Amino acid sequence: MRPPRSRRRHGAVVILAAALAALGTGQTLGAPAASAAPPAPAPSTAVATAQDQAARAIAGALRDPAFRARLRTAALGSEEVPVTRLAGSALKPALTAADHRIAAAKGLDGQVGSLLRLRLGDDSMRPALTAGSTPWVAAAASDDDTAAVTAYDSLGRAHPVDARTAPAHPVYVVDIDGDQALAAGLRVLGTELHRLGVASRTPAPTAARPARQAAPRAATAASGFWTTRITAVELNDDEEPWVKGDAEIYALVTGFGQDGKVRVDPVDMPYLDNDGTVYRPNQILVNWSNYKYDLADAVMMEEDGSTNYRDLAKAIATALLTITDQGAYIPLVNAVLDAIPDDWWTDDPDYVDSWYTLARGDNGTRVGARGNGRLTLEPYFVQEF
């Protein structure tokens, strides 16, 4: 289940980004480029196309009884199947190529292994799959609001399937490993923000889903440092298509660093799968030794599969580097949200909720500005070894 999203527009950022691109190429803004190459497809389009091509290839391979049986056993026994490893020699090149296109579209080329995963669309399909029905294969929907998805049978025929009501016929869904993609993406985001002049703590590699994020090790005092810890978190219920998997949630904590410059710290929240569920992670959200003021903001986002993390870092840095310390805390939530161009909000990094002016002494429940999320926070002192 995924929380709802909203879309925002920030024309000034788009214009500034275009101006910077023009300067970088020596082109006059507004002048047509000579023999310009066609623009690259948007990340959302590139990822959706690669997933659809993988779905059609897998569907065709199901004509092989041995592969069909092997995949059925794996799908019935696991929530997600790393299908590239199960593919035979005839199928593997197509899936490997799709994997590479997805990683490149997300700015993760060279940073992550195979991302393609396959899962059974809904538990209600288990009896039919167990009984031996040859499933159809569909790519995960590219938009939360989609009414139908296309599923392919083993003969290559397309079947429109209702995205809200799971069909009786079993359907395999081709998606990406959101946890792996998000963990790698946040590391790229932190590295790129540093390179672009915005201080950021690059997240360490994330362990398996139940793992909790370790407390940051940076400190300003020999005895330890104060943090704000999440003792409970909940997102409101929101009906989602069966073809979608679990949410992949992260937060961008923003404020002014000790040097007076804006900083952004990504925080992975791999446990936060479903809305309507209370999670108790005891996770560090803010390390106050990194910040000049006893106030910070948090923007909670959902990674929906198509985010290009290098582009996200550039957009955020372009907006935040124009904000200077005026000797008093300035909320940065709106600047972060406005930094993301409007066309990125088609199943890209969805806005979940935001918390303005989190205080170092906060102790209790804070409802997000959208009313979609609830954080229960407490001050927590991290003792140094």
ROFI-136312 format. One record per residue (C-alpha): residue number from 1; residue in one letter; x, z, y. Coordinates in Angstrom, 3 decimals, always signed. Each point is the difference from the previous one (the first is absolute). Layout:
BEGIN
R   resi   resn          X          Z          Y
R    NUM      A          X          Z          Y
...
END
This chain:
BEGIN
R   resi   resn          X          Z          Y
R      1      M     +0.000     +0.000     +0.000
R      2      R     +1.337     -0.896     +3.409
R      3      P     -0.869     +1.442     +3.384
R      4      P     -1.520     -2.236     +2.668
R      5      R     +2.111     -1.877     +2.481
R      6      S     -0.244     -1.125     +3.566
R      7      R     +1.596     -2.903     +1.824
R      8      R     +1.814     +0.078     +3.298
R      9      R     +1.399     -2.568     +2.424
R     10      H     +2.945     +0.264     +2.357
R     11      G     +0.520     -3.239     +1.898
R     12      A     +2.994     +1.236     +1.989
R     13      V     +1.978     +0.712     -3.168
R     14      V     -0.779     -3.434     -1.397
R     15      I     +1.098     -1.663     +3.281
R     16      L     +3.170     +2.097     +0.158
R     17      A     +0.842     -0.792     -3.622
R     18      A     -0.433     -3.707     +0.732
R     19      A     +2.250     +0.282     +3.055
R     20      L     +2.719     +1.764     -1.993
R     21      A     -0.224     -2.641     -2.730
R     22      A     +0.329     -2.759     +2.600
R     23      L     +3.039     +1.653     +1.569
R     24      G     +1.600     +0.375     -3.408
R     25      T     -0.297     -3.724     -0.665
R     26      G     +0.807     -1.221     +3.502
R     27      Q     -3.461     -1.529     +0.277
R     28      T     -1.955     +0.157     +3.239
R     29      L     -3.176     +1.999     -0.461
R     30      G     -2.960     -2.359     +0.021
R     31      A     +2.127     -3.114     -0.636
R     32      P     -0.613     -1.842     -3.282
R     33      A     +2.787     +0.298     -2.531
R     34      A     +1.646     -3.240     -1.020
R     35      S     -0.762     -0.861     -3.637
R     36      A     -0.999     +3.625     -0.621
R     37      A     -0.464     +0.961     -3.634
R     38      P     -3.541     +0.957     -1.019
R     39      P     -0.632     +3.741     +0.369
R     40      A     +0.460     +2.135     -3.083
R     41      P     -3.238     +1.286     -1.522
R     42      A     -1.099     +3.485     +0.996
R     43      P     +1.117     +2.724     -2.433
R     44      S     -3.599     +0.583     -1.093
R     45      T     -0.426     -3.706     -0.833
R     46      A     +3.340     -0.242     -1.802
R     47      V     -0.685     +3.092     -2.127
R     48      A     -3.576     -1.048     -0.820
R     49      T     +1.147     -3.500     -0.980
R     50      A     +2.766     +1.345     -2.244
R     51      Q     -2.390     +2.419     -1.705
R     52      D     -2.569     -2.755     -0.547
R     53      Q     +2.622     -2.289     -1.534
R     54      A     +1.120     +2.831     -2.286
R     55      A     -3.621     +0.659     -1.033
R     56      R     -0.547     -3.640     -0.949
R     57      A     +3.277     -0.100     -1.962
R     58      I     -0.878     +3.174     -1.932
R     59      A     -3.508     -1.266     -0.724
R     60      G     +1.410     -3.203     -1.488
R     61      A     +2.468     +1.963     -2.121
R     62      L     -2.900     +1.923     -1.594
R     63      R     -0.598     -3.048     -2.207
R     64      D     +2.942     +1.366     -2.023
R     65      P     -1.554     +2.540     -2.441
R     66      A     +3.223     +2.013     -0.271
R     67      F     +0.358     +0.385     +3.777
R     68      R     -3.720     +0.726     +0.352
R     69      A     +0.220     +2.808     -2.575
R     70      R     +3.181     +1.428     +1.512
R     71      L     -1.508     +0.070     +3.479
R     72      R     -3.282     +1.506     -1.263
R     73      T     +1.856     +2.873     -1.677
R     74      A     +2.034     +0.661     +3.147
R     75      A     -3.028     -0.178     +2.330
R     76      L     -2.052     +2.391     -2.126
R     77      G     +2.845     +2.483     -0.178
R     78      S     +1.243     +0.043     +3.593
R     79      E     -1.453     +0.082     +3.502
R     80      E     +2.392     -2.759     +1.141
R     81      V     +1.982     -2.474     -2.090
R     82      P     +3.325     -1.482     +1.240
R     83      V     -1.105     -3.402     -1.217
R     84      T     +3.277     -1.800     +0.770
R     85      R     +1.726     +1.984     -2.744
R     86      L     -2.704     -0.947     -2.532
R     87      A     +0.048     -3.696     +0.834
R     88      G     +1.545     -2.471     -2.383
R     89      S     +2.585     -2.606     +0.942
R     90      A     -2.640     -2.537     +1.036
R     91      L     -1.769     +2.360     +2.430
R     92      K     +2.886     +2.021     +1.393
R     93      P     +1.359     -2.625     +2.480
R     94      A     -3.374     -0.271     +1.757
R     95      L     -0.393     +3.783     +0.250
R     96      T     +3.593     +0.495     +1.142
R     97      A     -0.470     -2.606     +2.739
R     98      A     -3.225     +1.708     +1.132
R     99      D     +1.812     +3.350     +0.047
R    100      H     +2.740     -1.418     +2.223
R    101      R     -2.524     -1.521     +2.423
R    102      I     -1.848     +3.314     +0.299
R    103      A     +3.196     +1.977     +0.643
R    104      A     +1.118     -2.519     +2.655
R    105      A     -3.397     +0.048     +1.727
R    106      K     +0.176     +3.798     +0.216
R    107      G     +3.578     +0.037     +1.334
R    108      L     +1.217     +1.631     -3.225
R    109      D     +2.117     -2.785     -1.493
R    110      G     +3.013     +1.620     -1.640
R    111      Q     -1.504     +3.463     +0.505
R    112      V     -2.419     +0.225     -2.914
R    113      G     -0.445     -1.127     -3.591
R    114      S     -3.054     -1.598     -1.591
R    115      L     -3.197     +0.884     +1.870
R    116      L     -2.639     -1.888     -2.000
R    117      R     -2.332     +2.226     -1.988
R    118      L     -3.115     -0.633     -2.056
R    119      R     -2.867     +2.401     -0.696
R    120      L     -3.457     -0.074     -1.492
R    121      G     -2.451     -0.382     +2.874
R    122      D     -2.338     +2.834     -0.983
R    123      D     -0.356     +2.539     -2.813
R    124      S     -3.432     -1.442     -0.809
R    125      M     +1.800     -3.096     -1.332
R    126      R     +1.855     +1.888     -2.751
R    127      P     -2.588     -0.468     -2.786
R    128      A     -0.145     -3.790     +0.465
R    129      L     +3.802     -0.253     +0.168
R    130      T     +0.372     +2.181     -3.108
R    131      A     -2.525     -2.182     -1.822
R    132      G     +2.246     -3.028     +0.534
R    133      S     -1.470     -1.837     +2.998
R    134      T     +2.559     -2.216     +1.717
R    135      P     +0.143     +1.369     +3.549
R    136      W     +0.018     -1.912     +3.225
R    137      V     +2.811     +0.632     +2.504
R    138      A     -0.437     +0.513     +3.760
R    139      A     +2.332     +0.799     +2.865
R    140      A     -0.753     +3.228     +1.870
R    141      A     -2.262     -0.641     +2.974
R    142      S     +1.864     -0.737     +3.228
R    143      D     -2.683     +1.583     +2.178
R    144      D     -1.905     +3.271     -0.454
R    145      D     -3.153     -1.712     +1.278
R    146      T     +0.081     -2.944     -2.404
R    147      A     -3.286     -0.744     -1.786
R    148      A     +1.468     -1.841     -2.989
R    149      V     +3.281     -0.659     -1.753
R    150      T     +1.044     -2.916     -2.185
R    151      A     +0.796     +0.698     -3.649
R    152      Y     +1.594     -2.612     -2.284
R    153      D     -0.617     -0.484     -3.698
R    154      S     +2.566     -1.195     -2.541
R    155      L     -1.036     -3.632     +0.563
R    156      G     +0.650     +0.222     +3.743
R    157      R     -3.645     +0.079     +1.031
R    158      A     -0.866     +2.094     +3.066
R    159      H     -2.786     +2.588     -0.093
R    160      P     -1.249     +1.658     +3.209
R    161      V     -0.409     +3.728     -0.667
R    162      D     -1.831     +2.550     +2.155
R    163      A     +2.613     +2.269     +1.616
R    164      R     -2.374     +2.970     +0.265
R    165      T     -1.530     +0.026     -3.482
R    166      A     +2.297     -0.156     -3.002
R    167      P     -0.960     -2.866     -2.336
R    168      A     -0.815     +0.513     -3.658
R    169      H     +2.754     -2.438     -0.978
R    170      P     +3.442     +1.682     -0.039
R    171      V     +2.289     -0.985     +2.872
R    172      Y     +3.707     +0.653     +0.379
R    173      V     +1.025     +0.525     +3.633
R    174      V     +3.427     -1.143     +1.197
R    175      D     +1.318     +2.248     +2.761
R    176      I     +3.301     +1.412     +1.197
R    177      D     +1.513     +3.403     -0.721
R    178      G     -1.056     +1.671     +3.246
R    179      D     +2.040     +3.164     -0.512
R    180      Q     +3.207     -1.941     -0.619
R    181      A     -0.666     -2.417     +2.851
R    182      L     -0.818     +2.784     +2.453
R    183      A     +3.039     +2.111     -0.896
R    184      A     +2.307     -2.989     +0.458
R    185      G     -1.871     -1.083     +3.126
R    186      L     +0.354     +3.361     +1.718
R    187      R     +3.741     -0.037     -0.677
R    188      V     +0.193     -3.471     +1.586
R    189      L     -2.177     +1.189     +2.892
R    190      G     +2.265     +2.978     +0.692
R    191      T     +3.163     -2.104     -0.215
R    192      E     -1.409     -2.705     +2.288
R    193      L     -1.254     +2.519     +2.563
R    194      H     +3.521     +1.472     +0.128
R    195      R     +1.495     -3.457     +0.438
R    196      L     -2.439     -0.787     +2.810
R    197      G     +0.769     +3.218     +1.867
R    198      V     -2.825     +2.310     -1.099
R    199      A     +1.250     +3.113     -1.752
R    200      S     -1.569     +0.480     -3.415
R    201      R     +0.575     +1.905     -3.191
R    202      T     +0.236     -2.532     -2.830
R    203      P     -2.012     +1.348     -2.940
R    204      A     +1.881     +0.663     -3.221
R    205      P     -1.075     -1.921     -3.121
R    206      T     -3.429     +1.215     -1.099
R    207      A     -0.422     +1.325     -3.531
R    208      A     -2.997     -0.558     -2.270
R    209      R     -3.494     +0.492     +1.417
R    210      P     -0.406     +3.787     -0.567
R    211      A     +3.308     +0.745     +1.739
R    212      R     -0.015     +1.684     +3.396
R    213      Q     +2.242     -0.961     +2.863
R    214      A     +2.982     +2.285     +0.313
R    215      A     +0.519     +1.919     +3.213
R    216      P     +2.301     -1.779     +2.493
R    217      R     +3.566     +1.282     -0.118
R    218      A     +0.933     -0.525     +3.669
R    219      A     +0.219     +3.247     +1.984
R    220      T     +1.108     +1.316     +3.357
R    221      A     +0.558     +3.640     -0.913
R    222      A     +2.191     +1.447     -2.728
R    223      S     -2.851     +2.080     -1.411
R    224      G     -2.570     -2.788     -0.339
R    225      F     -2.693     -1.758     +2.006
R    226      W     -3.733     +0.119     +0.700
R    227      T     -2.368     -2.627     -1.361
R    228      T     -3.713     -0.669     -0.208
R    229      R     -1.214     -0.193     -3.588
R    230      I     -3.177     -1.597     -1.396
R    231      T     -1.721     +2.480     -2.299
R    232      A     -3.138     -2.125     -0.470
R    233      V     -1.116     -3.523     +0.938
R    234      E     -3.262     -1.872     -0.525
R    235      L     -1.378     -3.383     +1.024
R    236      N     -3.720     -0.706     +0.301
R    237      D     -1.859     -1.925     -2.678
R    238      D     -0.352     -3.754     +0.477
R    239      E     -1.383     -2.483     -2.573
R    240      E     +2.608     -2.577     -1.076
R    241      P     +0.019     -3.120     -2.183
R    242      W     +0.763     +0.556     -3.682
R    243      V     +2.694     -2.646     +0.260
R    244      K     +2.057     +2.255     +2.284
R    245      G     +2.341     +2.615     -1.441
R    246      D     +1.153     +3.359     +1.313
R    247      A     +0.959     +0.469     +3.637
R    248      E     +3.650     +0.181     +1.076
R    249      I     +0.112     +2.333     +3.006
R    250      Y     +2.824     +0.801     +2.382
R    251      A     +0.342     +1.614     +3.411
R    252      L     +2.082     -0.909     +3.037
R    253      V     +1.006     +3.188     +1.818
R    254      T     +0.979     -0.734     +3.602
R    255      G     +1.400     +1.999     +2.882
R    256      F     +3.056     +0.354     +2.209
R    257      G     +3.295     +0.704     -1.728
R    258      Q     +2.611     +2.474     +1.157
R    259      D     +1.560     -2.795     +2.074
R    260      G     -3.279     -0.541     +1.872
R    261      K     -0.619     -3.385     -1.639
R    262      V     -3.073     -0.858     -2.049
R    263      R     +0.438     +0.388     -3.759
R    264      V     -2.178     -0.951     -2.986
R    265      D     +0.258     +1.731     -3.374
R    266      P     -1.810     -1.664     -2.936
R    267      V     -1.497     +2.435     -2.526
R    268      D     -1.077     -1.319     -3.401
R    269      M     -3.119     +1.613     -1.516
R    270      P     -0.014     -1.485     -3.540
R    271      Y     -2.427     +2.551     -1.406
R    272      L     -2.863     -0.897     +2.367
R    273      D     -1.827     -2.487     -2.233
R    274      N     -3.708     +0.483     +0.632
R    275      D     -2.245     +1.031     +2.842
R    276      G     -2.459     +2.827     -0.594
R    277      T     +2.729     +2.007     -1.784
R    278      V     +1.883     +3.040     +1.325
R    279      Y     +3.746     -0.202     -0.668
R    280      R     +2.301     +3.011     +0.397
R    281      P     +3.497     -1.445     +0.257
R    282      N     +1.890     +2.671     +2.006
R    283      Q     +1.813     -2.951     +1.569
R    284      I     +2.182     +0.118     +3.103
R    285      L     -1.607     -2.116     +2.729
R    286      V     +2.111     +0.838     +3.079
R    287      N     +3.583     +1.255     +0.151
R    288      W     +0.099     +1.603     +3.457
R    289      S     +3.794     +0.014     +0.155
R    290      N     -0.256     -3.764     +0.587
R    291      Y     -2.193     +0.344     +3.099
R    292      K     +0.571     +1.072     +3.583
R    293      Y     -3.519     +1.355     +0.549
R    294      D     -2.134     +2.238     -2.212
R    295      L     -2.566     -2.832     -0.147
R    296      A     -0.198     -3.195     -2.061
R    297      D     -2.593     -2.573     -1.075
R    298      A     -0.858     -1.341     -3.447
R    299      V     -1.580     -3.359     -0.853
R    300      M     -1.226     -0.322     -3.595
R    301      M     +0.017     -3.524     -1.413
R    302      E     -0.783     -1.731     -3.271
R    303      E     +2.241     -2.669     -1.468
R    304      D     -2.274     -2.722     -1.350
R    305      G     +2.534     -2.359     -1.485
R    306      S     +0.858     -2.466     +2.758
R    307      T     +2.028     +2.010     +2.505
R    308      N     +3.331     -1.488     +1.079
R    309      Y     +1.980     +3.144     +0.770
R    310      R     +2.701     -1.743     +2.008
R    311      D     -2.636     -1.506     +2.287
R    312      L     -1.797     +3.345     +0.207
R    313      A     +3.220     +1.681     +1.145
R    314      K     +0.559     -2.672     +2.655
R    315      A     -3.548     +0.366     +1.341
R    316      I     +0.200     +3.803     +0.175
R    317      A     +3.457     -0.030     +1.576
R    318      T     -1.059     -2.576     +2.621
R    319      A     -2.845     +2.274     +1.102
R    320      L     +1.696     +3.399     -0.215
R    321      L     +3.311     -0.880     +1.639
R    322      T     -1.858     -0.528     +3.276
R    323      I     -1.136     +3.656     +0.004
R    324      T     +2.406     +2.465     +1.586
R    325      D     +0.091     +3.779     +0.061
R    326      Q     -1.623     +1.235     +3.234
R    327      G     +0.859     +3.646     -0.584
R    328      A     -3.360     +0.719     -1.677
R    329      Y     -1.471     -1.068     -3.307
R    330      I     -1.795     -3.375     -0.066
R    331      P     -2.298     -0.811     -2.971
R    332      L     +1.186     -3.121     -1.839
R    333      V     -2.872     -0.749     -2.398
R    334      N     -1.516     -2.778     +2.095
R    335      A     +3.381     -1.639     +0.544
R    336      V     +0.607     -0.163     -3.770
R    337      L     -3.441     -1.458     -0.738
R    338      D     +0.129     -2.464     +2.883
R    339      A     +3.414     -1.198     -1.158
R    340      I     -1.539     -1.611     -3.080
R    341      P     -1.308     -3.520     +0.792
R    342      D     -3.681     -0.569     -0.690
R    343      D     +0.574     -2.601     -2.720
R    344      W     +1.904     +2.553     -2.080
R    345      W     -3.158     +2.004     -0.602
R    346      T     -1.322     -2.310     -2.708
R    347      D     +0.779     +2.259     -2.956
R    348      D     +3.394     +0.883     +1.420
R    349      P     +0.989     +3.531     +1.086
R    350      D     -3.493     +1.472     +0.413
R    351      Y     -0.561     +2.741     +2.540
R    352      V     -1.314     +3.117     -1.782
R    353      D     +0.081     +2.701     +2.705
R    354      S     +2.199     +1.608     +2.636
R    355      W     +0.835     +3.460     +1.245
R    356      Y     +0.967     +0.443     +3.647
R    357      T     +2.320     +2.775     +1.177
R    358      L     +0.673     +1.853     -3.206
R    359      A     +1.597     +3.274     +1.059
R    360      R     +2.829     +1.845     -1.666
R    361      G     -2.213     +3.066     -0.307
R    362      D     -3.055     -1.776     -1.492
R    363      N     -1.443     +2.110     -2.797
R    364      G     -3.357     -1.177     -1.347
R    365      T     -2.056     -3.141     -0.442
R    366      R     +0.243     -2.924     +2.413
R    367      V     -2.561     -2.825     -0.181
R    368      G     +1.369     -3.424     +0.914
R    369      A     -1.013     -1.851     +3.157
R    370      R     -2.158     -2.396     -2.051
R    371      G     -1.575     +2.821     -1.983
R    372      N     +1.143     -1.668     -3.211
R    373      G     +2.762     +2.396     -1.025
R    374      R     +0.525     +3.756     -0.167
R    375      L     +3.445     +1.594     -0.053
R    376      T     +0.531     +3.679     -0.684
R    377      L     +3.349     +0.929     +1.521
R    378      E     +2.261     +3.028     +0.183
R    379      P     +3.376     +0.790     +1.566
R    380      Y     +2.652     +0.090     -2.718
R    381      F     +3.624     +1.096     +0.360
R    382      V     +2.481     -1.895     -2.158
R    383      Q     +2.889     +2.296     -0.955
R    384      E     +3.388     -1.635     -0.234
R    385      F     +2.165     +0.429     -3.075
END
